[in-house]
Amino acid sequence: MTTVATRIAEALAPSVSHAFGVMGNGNAHVIDALGHIPVVYIAVRHEAAAVAAADAFYRASGRLAVATTTYGAGFTNTVTALAEAVQAGTPLVLLVGDSPTTGPRPWDVDQRALAASVGAPTFTVSTADAGSVTVAAIGHALTHRTAVVLAIPSDLATADAAEEGALPRVAYPAPLEPTEADIAAAARVLSGARRPVILAGRGAWLAGTGEPLSRLADALGALTATTALGRSLFARPEFDLGTVGGFGQDEAMRLIGEADVVLVAGAGLNHFTTKFNTLFAPAAAVIRIDDREPTPHPAVTHSVHGDVALAANTLLAAVPPAPRHSAGWRDRLAADAARFRVRESGVGTMEDGRLDPRSVAIRLAGVLPEDRVTVTDGGHFLGWSNTYWSVASPNRSLMVGTAFQSIGLGFGSAVGAASALPDATLVVSTGDGGGLMALADLDSVIRTARRGIIVVWNDAAYGAEIHQYGRLGLGTAPMLIDEVDFAGIARSLGGRGDVIRSLDDLVDFEAWVASGSNGVYLLDCRVSPAVVAPFYREIVEHTTASAGVLA
């Protein structure tokens, strides 16, 4: 007879190549079964890292991944990363042990309710339907672009599976056709645009619309821009304004503010993207394309509900070529490109004797290998990698944690990125706070990455709290971190590591990069907490203004 664990593994096999997890009583047998498929199983050191790795694996490769943990404490440790995957729209399957069919034990919790509280549905297998329920879970994750929990009651993993025969195929969703009325309305607005901008996000990348949106921009004479998760989507960088929102360049953002029509394709219009709803001109027409149910947004004047790729191609056919209205709009950027690209330069070493993080970011930008995938944890330091480091394509820059505004998922997500793109150099950007929170999986990064670079922006503080709440007059003592020797920890785990106190300290690292050597090299960059990233200044200003209103 086939066991329930084996039946689950057989059902996963056509859709999954990798699994990330921590073994325990509730999932030991299914991990063993995955090894016979075979699915590549990668052990991590904390359960949150298992989910973060599966999340990043999908974002980098577009392929579904499995995370797996035991029941109880193993499951509860996943919840932050599970919430991130749900809010980011990442399909993944969290395969977990659960309480036995005879009822909960003292150490069991209501895992179904806990998963539901963060938006993840639970599919529980039985001896009668283990394979078909697994297929249904996969289909739900892909159709609804969400994380799902696949639960195995602890007394069933080794039980005989009564279900026999061929398994059903996973039902992949058909692209949603936009309505003719929505397309016609959008085409009319775009055809009359004098200063059009096309703004694309991660949804446009997932739909494969870089090429049709680039052609539509050419047809309209539009400037382009992206969210942080859609960077380098467009084919014509000479007409691209870069990242919008807090990571955007000031002059470029002001130019977007002059647009009379903005086409938003597969992008979330959150406060960070829209600079707290100040990015677009109040009179601008804003057309939003998304295949999810449209939700009201104060800036959106026209909604196109449908697949981004289908809508882009249909609009391309509906909009007259080379409208004369927009002649000269692109010239504004082309004629003075340098003005729209300049960023703040650093001063090397600050008055407190620590490095200016801008100087570190600029120096590293000229050293990091071009063939790389960059993974960033959450925190104030996001302003350095996202502002100063280029990106080859949207799946080469991953920010697992930002949807749920979490820190501590950087090292875990790096494992997934390294597994998805093993030939690329892995670059991890983290703060000291998030790095300490995820420290167990620094080991996982060093074990699994063929070639990796870890940059720790070590300001001996929770920088976001220092800049936001310290300025409001709160005591800063709880915001400080005793300085940690991350380089020493990396060396103890089998990697290389240097403490970087001056830019000259990067010489050995630069020689290592030039040599093409494999391994993982950690740079413990002692940066000053006195420098506020531009994107965070906006947050601080908004928070301060809000605090003033509340007061």
KAJO-V818203 format. One line per field, one symbol per residue. ss: DSSP state (H for helix, E for strand, L for the rest). phi: phi as a letter, one per 40 degrees, with the letter a starting at -180 (. if undefined). psi: psi as a letter, one per 30 degrees, with the letter a starting at -180 (. if undefined). Layout:
ss->???
phi->???
psi->???
This chain:
ss->LLEHHHHHHHHHHLLLLEEEELLLLLLHHHHHHHLLLLLEEEELLLHHHHHHHHHHHHHHHLLLLEEEELLLHHHHLLHHHHHHHHHHLLLEEEEEEELLLLLLLLLLLLHHHHHHHLLLLEEELLLLLHHHHHHHHHHHHHHHLLEEEEEEELLLLLLELLLLLLLLLLLLLLLLLLLHHHHHHHHHHHHLLLLEEEEELHHHHHLLLHHHHHHHHHHHLLEEEELHHHLLLLLLHHHEEEELHHHLLHHHHHHHLLLLEEEEELLLLLLLLLLLLLLLLLLLEEEEEELLLLLLLLLLLEEEELLHHHHHHHHHHHLLLLLHHHLLLLHHHHLLHHHHLLLLLLLLELLLLLELHHHHHHHHHLLLLLLEEEEELLLLLHHHHHHHLLLLLHHHEELLLLLLLLLLLHHHHHHHHHHHLLLLEEEEEEEHHHHHHLHHHHHHHHHHLLEEEEEEEELLELHHHHHHLLLLLLLLHHHELLLLLHHHHHHHLLLEEEEELLHHHHHHHHHHHHHLLLEEEEEEEEELLLLLLHHHHHHHHHHHHHHHHHL
phi->.cccccccccccdcbbbbbbabcadcbdccccccccccbcbbcbbbcdccccccccdcccbgbcbbbaaccfccccccccccccccccgbcabccbcacccchccdccbccccccccbgbcbbbcbccadccccccccccdcccfacbbbbbdccbdccccccbgcccccccccdccccccccccccccccccbbcbbbbbccccccgbdccccccccccgccbabcccbdgcccbccbbcgccgccccdccccccccccbbcbbgbcccccccffgbcccdcccbbbbaccdcbcacccbabbcicccccccccdcccdcfccdcdgcccdcccaddccbcbcccbgbcccgbccccccccccdcbddccabbbbccidcdcccccbbcbcadcbbbbchcccfbbgbcccccccccccbcccccbbbacccccccbddccdccccbccaabbbbccbfaccccdccccccgcccdcccbdcbccccccccchcbabcbbacccccccccccccgcchbbbbcccbccccccdccccccccccccccccc
psi->lkleeeeeeeeeeffkfkkklkkaefgeeeeeeeffekkjkjklfkeeeeeeeeeeeeeefgkklkkklalbeeefffeeeeeeeeffhjklkjjlllllfflklfgllieeeeeefggjlkjkllffgeeeeeeeeeeeeeegilklkjkjkfgfeglkkfklaklllkjkkkkkklleeeeeeeeeeefgkeikkkjlaeeeeefhgeeeeeeeeeefhllllllfggkgelfiffgkgaklafflkeeeeeeeffkfkkjjjhkkiaeeeghhggelkefkkjkkkkflkkkkkffkfkkjjlkeeeeeeeeeffkkkikfegkfeffeeefheefgfklkllgdklfgflkjfeeeeeeeefekkeilkkkklllefffeefefklkeleggjkijffeghllggeeefeeeeeeeifflkkkkjlleeeeeegeegeeeeeefkejlkkjjjjghljeeeefefeffgkkfefflkkkkieeeeeefggalkkkjflffffeeeeeeeffgllakkkjijjlkgfkkkeefeeeeeeeeeeeeee.
